[in-house]
Amino acid sequence: MSKLGKTSYGAVLGTALVAGGLLGLSSAQAGEVVAEGIDSEEASLRIVQLVGGLENPWGIAELPDGRFVVSERAGRMALINGGEVTHLDGVPEVAANGQGGLLDVTLHHAYDDGEEWIYFTYSKPGDGGTVSALARARLEGDALVDVEALFEQDRYSQPGRHYGSRLAWLPDGSLLMTVGDRGVDPERAQDAGDHAGTVLRLTETGGVPDDNPFVDDGSALDEIYSIGNRNIQGFAVDAEGAIWASEHGPLGGDELNLIEAGENYGWPTVSRGVDYSTREPIGVDSHPDMQDARYIYEDRFAPSGLAQVDSEAFAAWQGNLLAGGLRSEQLKRLIMEDGEVVHREIVLDGEIGRIREVHQGSDGYIYLLTDHGDGGLYRLEPEE
């Protein structure tokens, strides 16, 4: 990939905000207030735009020095330092069409301890189609170096959608990766001999952990952790190690699932959604051998991005999940008790557009990416 250089976003950052109060912000984190006086049930909030001009940003990782690495679906990796955006050299070829491209990004769980690897997922072209793939690289100056291909799903296929591709680390150091059903043959998600429609559990080098649930099943692929998942694009491991997944369903069938080893989450046998064209129900509401969703998102939420809050900046939200919405342009707060959603609040409703990713920063504030051709990085914070 050619070096695209640095872009100044001075117009975006024209109004500097230096926050006091709970945490304080460095000048490098200053931005422009684009909405304020947003009243939630627990606090009054404002939204600060840090940068704009990102092309369909998808994933975000925060470096120890406070800079952000943001993937753009078109195939660019952005390094954000305050209001300055640098596009990095060294990104491998991606199939940037449809829903494909450069997708999630995360740091090695021991990045601070010398394992300075940046992991990323992408749609890889080849053999008449594409696959969901995983790679890692090191950051050196304005480039990704030592790029290593770690994993690709077992079968190239069309069309260019339903890649899944979210990443999350488990406390034991293994890496979870979601793979969508690829959008044309839903029954692939019920085949444990196919990576489509699954959650995978990998080692840090893309191998198979010895205790994966299907390693002794000759008919299943060893990397698989769960099956029956249509297209997970919100993914979070909470403070207790529970794995939460926001999953795109068909019309009206978006789900929040608690992912457990070896389980089947039903798609397409079980769904609360209907066919987009015929409006006929898809599958049944429940099945004794499959896991029920813990929550069905209302209307056409289109979930993407999920984070658990444990920040003192949002003390009343501790333990809650924040779920982003694409078509709905909403940010929902889900209050959890004993693994169930007992209350939900719509925190944002169209203020910034399609929310692709939700991330709690090291400063305790909530960072959001918006999925537009002129997308942005935003910070949600309490008003003093």
VENSULSUL-V328985 format. One record per backbone hydrogen bond with DSSP energy under -0.5 kcal/mol. CO is the residue of the C=O (numbers start at 1). NH is the residue of the N-H. E is the energy in kcal/mol with one decimal. If there is no record, write none. Layout:
# VENSULSUL-V328985
co nh e
CO NH E
CO NH E
This chain:
# VENSULSUL-V328985
co nh e
1 90 -0.6
5 87 -1.5
7 85 -1.7
9 13 -1.6
11 14 -1.1
14 16 -0.7
16 18 -0.5
17 19 -0.7
19 25 -1.2
20 23 -0.6
20 24 -0.9
26 29 -1.7
27 30 -1.3
31 33 -0.5
32 49 -3.1
35 47 -3.2
37 39 -0.8
38 40 -0.7
38 45 -2.9
43 40 -3.0
44 383 -3.0
45 38 -2.5
46 381 -2.2
47 34 -2.7
47 35 -1.3
48 50 -0.6
48 379 -3.0
49 32 -2.2
51 377 -2.0
54 56 -1.1
54 375 -3.4
55 74 -0.8
56 73 -2.3
59 71 -1.8
61 63 -0.5
61 69 -3.2
63 66 -2.2
67 63 -3.1
68 70 -0.5
68 80 -3.2
69 61 -2.2
70 78 -3.4
71 58 -2.7
71 59 -0.6
72 75 -2.6
72 76 -0.8
73 102 -1.1
76 72 -2.9
76 78 -0.5
77 88 -2.7
78 70 -2.9
78 80 -0.6
79 81 -0.5
79 86 -2.5
80 68 -2.2
81 84 -2.0
83 9 -1.2
84 81 -2.6
85 7 -2.2
86 79 -3.2
86 88 -0.6
87 5 -0.6
89 144 -2.8
94 96 -1.2
95 97 -1.7
97 100 -2.5
101 103 -0.5
101 123 -2.0
104 121 -2.0
106 119 -3.2
108 111 -1.9
110 113 -1.4
110 115 -1.9
111 114 -1.4
114 116 -1.7
115 117 -2.4
117 108 -2.4
117 119 -0.5
118 137 -2.0
119 106 -2.4
120 135 -2.5
121 103 -2.7
122 124 -0.6
122 133 -2.7
123 95 -3.2
124 131 -1.6
126 129 -1.9
129 126 -2.1
130 157 -1.9
131 124 -2.8
132 153 -2.1
133 122 -1.9
134 150 -2.5
134 151 -1.8
135 120 -2.6
136 148 -3.1
137 118 -3.3
138 140 -0.6
138 145 -3.0
140 143 -1.1
142 89 -2.1
143 140 -2.8
143 145 -0.5
145 138 -3.0
148 136 -2.1
148 150 -0.5
151 134 -3.0
157 130 -2.0
159 161 -1.5
160 99 -3.1
160 100 -0.5
162 182 -1.5
163 165 -0.6
165 104 -0.6
166 178 -2.1
168 176 -3.4
170 173 -2.2
174 170 -2.8
175 202 -3.2
176 168 -1.7
177 200 -3.4
178 165 -2.9
179 198 -1.6
180 197 -1.2
185 188 -2.1
186 189 -2.1
187 190 -1.8
188 191 -1.6
189 228 -2.3
190 192 -0.7
191 194 -1.6
192 221 -2.9
195 198 -0.6
197 228 -0.6
197 229 -2.4
198 179 -2.7
199 225 -3.5
199 226 -1.7
200 177 -1.9
202 175 -3.0
203 206 -1.9
207 203 -1.9
207 209 -0.5
209 212 -1.6
212 215 -1.3
214 217 -1.8
216 218 -0.7
217 220 -1.8
221 224 -1.5
223 201 -2.7
224 214 -0.6
225 262 -3.3
226 199 -1.8
227 265 -2.7
228 230 -0.5
228 267 -2.0
230 181 -2.8
231 233 -0.5
231 248 -2.5
232 166 -0.6
233 305 -1.8
234 246 -2.5
236 238 -0.6
236 244 -3.4
238 241 -2.1
242 238 -2.7
242 244 -0.6
243 259 -2.5
244 236 -2.4
245 247 -0.6
245 257 -2.9
246 233 -1.7
246 234 -1.5
247 255 -2.3
250 253 -2.8
251 274 -2.2
254 297 -1.9
255 247 -3.0
256 294 -2.2
256 295 -1.2
257 245 -2.5
257 259 -0.7
259 243 -0.6
260 263 -1.7
263 227 -2.1
264 291 -3.1
266 269 -1.5
266 270 -2.2
269 284 -2.5
273 282 -2.1
274 251 -1.0
275 279 -1.8
280 275 -2.9
281 283 -0.6
284 271 -2.1
287 290 -1.9
294 341 -0.6
295 256 -2.5
295 297 -0.6
299 301 -1.0
301 328 -1.3
302 326 -3.0
305 324 -2.3
307 322 -3.0
309 319 -3.4
311 314 -0.8
312 315 -1.0
314 317 -2.0
315 318 -1.2
317 320 -2.7
320 309 -2.6
321 323 -0.5
321 334 -3.3
322 307 -1.8
323 332 -2.8
324 304 -2.2
325 355 -2.4
326 329 -0.7
329 350 -2.8
330 325 -1.8
331 347 -2.7
331 348 -1.3
332 323 -2.7
332 334 -0.6
333 335 -0.6
333 345 -2.2
334 321 -2.4
334 336 -0.6
335 342 -2.8
335 343 -1.0
337 340 -1.4
340 337 -2.5
340 342 -0.7
343 335 -2.9
345 333 -3.2
345 347 -0.9
348 331 -1.7
354 356 -0.7
354 371 -2.4
357 369 -1.8
359 361 -0.6
359 367 -3.9
361 364 -1.9
365 361 -3.0
365 367 -0.5
366 380 -3.7
367 359 -2.4
368 378 -2.8
369 356 -2.7
369 357 -1.1
370 57 -0.6
370 372 -1.4
372 56 -2.9
372 375 -1.1
375 54 -2.7
376 370 -1.9
377 50 -2.9
377 51 -1.2
378 368 -2.4
379 48 -2.7
379 381 -0.5
380 366 -1.9
381 46 -2.4
